[in-house]
Amino acid sequence: MGKFCYGVDIGGTTVKMGLFTADGELLEKWEIPTRTEEAGKNVLPDIAASIRENMAGKNMADADVIGVGLCAPGPVDDSGVIYKAVNLGWGVMNVKDEMSKLVGLPVMVGNDANVAALGEMWKGGGDGSNNIVVVTLGTGIGGGVIVNGKVVSGFNGAGGEIGHIHINDDETEECGCGNKGCLEQYGSATGIARLAKRRLAEDDKASTLRVVDNVTAKDVFDAVKAGDEVAIEIAERFGDILGKGLAAIAGVTNPEKFVIGGGVSKAGDVLFEYIQKYFVKYAFHGCRDTKFVLAKLGNEAGIYGSAKLVIDGVK
Amino acid sequence: MGKFCYGVDIGGTTVKMGLFTADGELLEKWEIPTRTEEAGKNVLPDIAASIRENMAGKNMADADVIGVGLCAPGPVDDSGVIYKAVNLGWGVMNVKDEMSKLVGLPVMVGNDANVAALGEMWKGGGDGSNNIVVVTLGTGIGGGVIVNGKVVSGFNGAGGEIGHIHINDDETEECGCGNKGCLEQYGSATGIARLAKRRLAEDDKASTLRVVDNVTAKDVFDAVKAGDEVAIEIAERFGDILGKGLAAIAGVTNPEKFVIGGGVSKAGDVLFEYIQKYFVKYAFHGCRDTKFVLAKLGNEAGIYGSAKLVIDGVK
């Protein structure tokens, strides 16, 4: 087996790329623009050229390279076909075959959220534990469910779609998915802002949040840290709903750890105070000691996970 | 590899035993009593003797036998240790090692509910699909989550504890687990009887169920089939809650099929009418076409699954 591999995370604006050792040490990272014009036909050739250039600069032979791992935003099946990565302009394409031809190296492909979870398992908050659930609290809620060291992608690629677990029968507003009462309507950054808006409208109780235009999740948790009572009430509602959702997940795969990432996780350990309190309330007793940790890799999770994907896949 | 194997399901009253081909054909089945007295010290020797007797009767050599798969009611870890199978009188015991010594053949051990799910995957309702969730609607609700052909036992052996997913914030009665509002408080045989009792107490609407003492789940679904309006209302409430719970599970592992077993499943296909209607309402769109099928193996699921366990384990 070669000594190095490339991990590539294809986003709608930039492609993140990393050169790794087989042990997962990130030696070098760089970005290239994602040229989405003309149905994204340049995306893969640009990546292949950039990898070949990097290899040439280091006098690396093909035998030195295990392969190239790629992840992209869209459902990916086991044969490496990506179905409509709309942000990249792609239709249905066998990215694994295309990229293998272009770069002349073994290639493995995965969905970006799932691959990022793999990265966190390997070198991030999961810290080697091979039964974890990565929960990304961003604009929405994404999930990566890992069982026995493998991402659970599911029969239709909908494994880990935990943001759309139904949690509230009384919701009147629609979620982006078309349902009402989904977990991400309360637990995401947008959801927390919504909870705040609703709470503030209920009465006139004093709060530092009242002078803020368009309260964000960050504003809420900053105010929680400063002891603001209304902000603490909002955090309790957030914790109740998210704790309930994560307790349901624990009853399915009983992970060792929940690894919490995404923009909301920047609030830090204060989150756990509210999530774990309710998680313990709602979880089956056999799952109550599930650990909660923060994700560590930030936006490098995708390149780490892609590297892991190709290391495991080529073994 | 030998041509035959034994699948053994150790229950509190009887031990079910089966002789299988390596392809999973059940050639012969029989039962012996479970002698639970004296901390169940005779249970494993009795099983070993019965297997040896069966082999002798057929002039089978050790080389003809792949091994013995066992399942028992209790948490089992990967090394074959069972933690307190209270129904058998056992404390903590390495059943795999003990049984290997007694029977002189390779042994694999699993938890009975998980192993039964494996049996249904292999030769039952799962029909070869390797991403399924087996839902057992009995006195309680048990689950067996299978991903990539393997049972998800979870970090603490609490994988598949789907009966204790929290589903109702307003419940006042405690579940057997100590929480309030668990899925099995509504979706199990006991749960359906409870829903019926509550519905009948609400008003005086005419129903054939009013003349029945202690309405059971069977009474409810018999009345549903006969068109009884109150029974149909009860089935709707059951379907709403169970559909919601299964939708949450689908958002985690996105199975190809739910395989529904246990006593309640004797009602047959009529169940699906009520479960699927609400499942589709609550599930993420990517999971809505998950299939629902009835379990097929009944109380033979454990011996089939045990046989599969040893065939996979000895490979």
Contacts between the chains, C-beta under 8 A, distances in Angstrom:
chain1	res1	chain2	res2	distance
A	75	B	286	7.9
A	131	B	154	6.9
A	131	B	155	5.1
A	143	B	252	7.8
A	145	B	252	5.9
A	145	B	253	6.7
A	147	B	147	5.5
A	147	B	152	5.3
A	148	B	150	6.9
A	150	B	148	7.0
A	152	B	147	5.3
A	152	B	252	7.6
A	152	B	253	5.3
A	152	B	254	7.6
A	153	B	254	7.6
A	154	B	131	6.9
A	154	B	253	6.0
A	154	B	254	2.5
A	154	B	255	7.3
A	154	B	287	7.7
A	155	B	131	5.1
A	155	B	254	5.4
A	155	B	255	6.1
A	155	B	256	4.1
A	155	B	290	7.5
A	156	B	254	5.9
A	156	B	286	5.3
A	156	B	287	6.7
A	156	B	289	7.5
A	157	B	254	7.4
A	157	B	286	7.0
A	158	B	250	7.5
A	158	B	251	7.4
A	158	B	254	4.2
A	158	B	284	6.1
A	158	B	286	3.4
A	158	B	287	4.9
A	159	B	252	7.1
A	159	B	253	5.6
A	159	B	254	4.3
A	160	B	252	7.2
A	160	B	254	7.9
A	161	B	251	4.9
A	161	B	254	7.1
A	161	B	284	4.7
A	161	B	286	6.2
A	161	B	287	7.1
A	162	B	251	5.5
A	162	B	252	6.4
A	164	B	251	5.7
A	164	B	284	3.9
A	165	B	247	7.5
A	165	B	248	4.7
A	165	B	251	4.7
A	165	B	252	7.9
A	166	B	244	5.7
A	166	B	247	5.9
A	166	B	248	6.7
A	166	B	282	4.3
A	177	B	284	6.2
A	177	B	285	6.2
A	178	B	285	6.7
A	179	B	282	7.0
A	179	B	284	7.5
A	244	B	166	5.7
A	247	B	165	7.5
A	247	B	166	6.0
A	248	B	165	4.7
A	248	B	166	6.8
A	248	B	248	4.8
A	248	B	249	8.0
A	248	B	252	7.9
A	249	B	248	8.0
A	249	B	252	5.4
A	250	B	158	7.5
A	251	B	158	7.4
A	251	B	161	4.9
A	251	B	162	5.6
A	251	B	164	5.7
A	251	B	165	4.8
A	252	B	143	7.8
A	252	B	145	5.9
A	252	B	152	7.7
A	252	B	159	7.1
A	252	B	160	7.2
A	252	B	162	6.4
A	252	B	165	7.9
A	252	B	248	7.8
A	252	B	249	5.4
A	252	B	252	4.4
A	252	B	253	6.4
A	253	B	145	6.7
A	253	B	152	5.3
A	253	B	154	6.0
A	253	B	159	5.6
A	253	B	252	6.4
A	253	B	253	6.9
A	254	B	152	7.6
A	254	B	153	7.6
A	254	B	154	2.4
A	254	B	155	5.4
A	254	B	156	5.9
A	254	B	157	7.4
A	254	B	158	4.1
A	254	B	159	4.3
A	254	B	160	7.9
A	254	B	161	7.1
A	255	B	154	7.3
A	255	B	155	6.1
A	256	B	155	4.1
A	282	B	166	4.2
A	282	B	179	7.0
A	284	B	158	6.1
A	284	B	161	4.7
A	284	B	164	3.9
A	284	B	177	6.2
A	284	B	179	7.5
A	285	B	177	6.3
A	285	B	178	6.8
A	286	B	75	8.0
A	286	B	156	5.3
A	286	B	157	7.0
A	286	B	158	3.4
A	286	B	161	6.2
A	287	B	154	7.7
A	287	B	156	6.7
A	287	B	158	4.9
A	287	B	161	7.1
A	289	B	156	7.5
A	290	B	155	7.5
